[in-house]
């Protein structure tokens, strides 16, 4: 069974562990992950954003996934912007579901009623596991965007 721990962004070791899980979980050729410095900035509360970071661990205590939400503090006070990630080799074991449930609970406790996130998949992926995962958890597809990149 997975445990979920709240991330303390002031704890450098926990932040490094969170970033490692985040970067290793995003295994796609497009939409590259933030750098460690960029992510660290996003996980620190300020006048405009209250972030929530979570780390999911397996039975052995190893980090296998994570989640974070950004809660705006000046406008859109009912919203949370979320991301969930799990090591590819550890998906379909329930870690992502528990992370989503914990993140939803934390956002509700913060007074949020709507969570927005992205289910990202390549155009050549007819199965789109990210979409199915989101839909199985009760999220609905609202807006579909196409991101095109030209690496220089």
C-alpha positions in Angstrom: 0.0 0.0 0.0 1.3 3.4 -0.8 1.7 6.1 1.8 1.5 9.8 0.9 3.6 12.4 2.6 3.3 16.2 2.4 6.4 17.9 0.9 8.2 20.5 3.0 9.9 22.7 0.3 12.3 24.0 2.9 13.7 20.5 3.3 16.4 20.3 0.7 16.6 16.5 0.8 12.8 16.1 0.4 12.8 18.6 -2.4 15.6 16.7 -4.2 13.7 13.5 -3.8 10.5 15.1 -5.1 12.3 16.5 -8.1 13.9 13.1 -8.9 10.5 11.4 -8.9 9.1 14.2 -11.0 11.8 14.3 -13.6 12.1 10.4 -13.9 8.3 10.1 -14.2 7.9 12.4 -17.3 9.2 10.0 -19.9 8.1 11.7 -23.1 9.9 13.4 -25.9 7.7 16.5 -25.7 6.7 18.8 -22.9 10.0 18.4 -21.0 10.0 18.7 -17.2 10.9 21.9 -15.3 14.4 22.2 -14.1 15.0 21.6 -10.4 15.4 25.3 -9.8 12.2 26.1 -11.6 10.2 23.5 -9.7 11.7 24.7 -6.4 10.4 28.2 -7.1 6.9 26.8 -7.9 6.8 24.9 -4.6 7.4 28.0 -2.4 4.3 29.9 -1.2 4.1 33.6 -1.9 1.4 36.3 -2.1 0.0 34.8 -5.3 0.4 31.0 -5.0 -0.1 28.4 -2.2 1.5 25.2 -3.5 0.8 21.7 -2.1 3.4 19.0 -2.8 2.9 15.3 -2.1 5.3 12.3 -2.4 3.9 8.8 -2.8 5.9 5.9 -1.4 5.6 2.1 -1.8 5.5 -0.4 1.0 9.4 -0.3 1.2 9.3 3.5 1.7 10.7 4.2 -1.7 9.3 7.3 -3.5 7.4 6.1 -6.6 5.3 9.2 -7.5 4.3 12.7 -6.6 1.7 15.4 -7.0 1.5 19.1 -6.6 -1.2 21.7 -6.9 -0.9 25.5 -7.2 -3.7 27.4 -5.4 -4.0 31.0 -6.6 -4.3 33.5 -3.7 -5.4 36.7 -5.5 -8.1 35.5 -7.9 -9.7 32.2 -9.1 -9.9 31.3 -5.4 -12.1 28.2 -6.1 -9.5 26.7 -8.4 -6.4 24.5 -8.0 -4.0 23.6 -10.9 -2.7 20.1 -10.4 -0.2 17.6 -11.7 0.3 13.9 -10.8 3.2 11.7 -11.8 4.3 8.1 -11.2 7.4 6.2 -12.4 6.4 4.5 -15.6 7.4 1.1 -14.3 5.2 1.6 -11.2 2.0 2.7 -12.9 -1.2 0.7 -12.6 -0.4 -0.3 -9.0 -2.7 2.3 -7.4 0.0 4.9 -6.5 -1.4 7.6 -8.8 -5.0 7.1 -7.6 -3.9 7.5 -4.0 -1.9 10.6 -4.9 -4.9 12.1 -6.7 -7.2 11.3 -3.7 -4.8 12.9 -1.3 -4.4 16.0 -3.5 -8.1 16.4 -3.9 -8.6 16.2 -0.1 -5.8 18.8 0.5 -7.4 21.1 -2.1 -10.9 20.7 -0.6 -9.4 21.5 2.9 -8.0 24.7 1.3 -11.5 25.7 0.1 -11.1 24.7 -3.5 -14.0 23.3 -5.5 -12.4 22.8 -9.0 -9.2 21.1 -9.9 -7.7 21.5 -13.3 -4.9 19.5 -14.8 -3.6 18.1 -18.0 -3.8 14.6 -19.3 -1.0 14.6 -21.8 -0.4 12.1 -24.6 1.2 11.9 -28.0 -0.8 12.0 -31.1 0.5 8.6 -32.1 -0.9 7.0 -28.9 -4.4 5.7 -29.6 -4.8 4.2 -26.1 -3.9 7.5 -24.3 -3.4 6.0 -20.7 -3.3 9.5 -19.2 -6.8 10.3 -20.5 -8.2 7.0 -19.3 -6.6 7.5 -15.9 -8.2 10.9 -15.5 -11.6 9.7 -16.7 -11.6 6.7 -14.4 -11.1 9.1 -11.5 -14.1 11.2 -12.5 -12.4 14.0 -14.3 -13.8 15.2 -17.6 -12.1 16.4 -20.7 -12.9 20.0 -21.2 -10.5 21.7 -23.6 -8.2 19.8 -26.0 -5.0 21.6 -27.1 -2.3 20.5 -29.5 1.2 21.4 -28.6 3.7 21.4 -31.4 7.5 21.8 -30.9 10.3 22.4 -33.3 13.6 21.8 -31.6 16.3 24.1 -32.9 
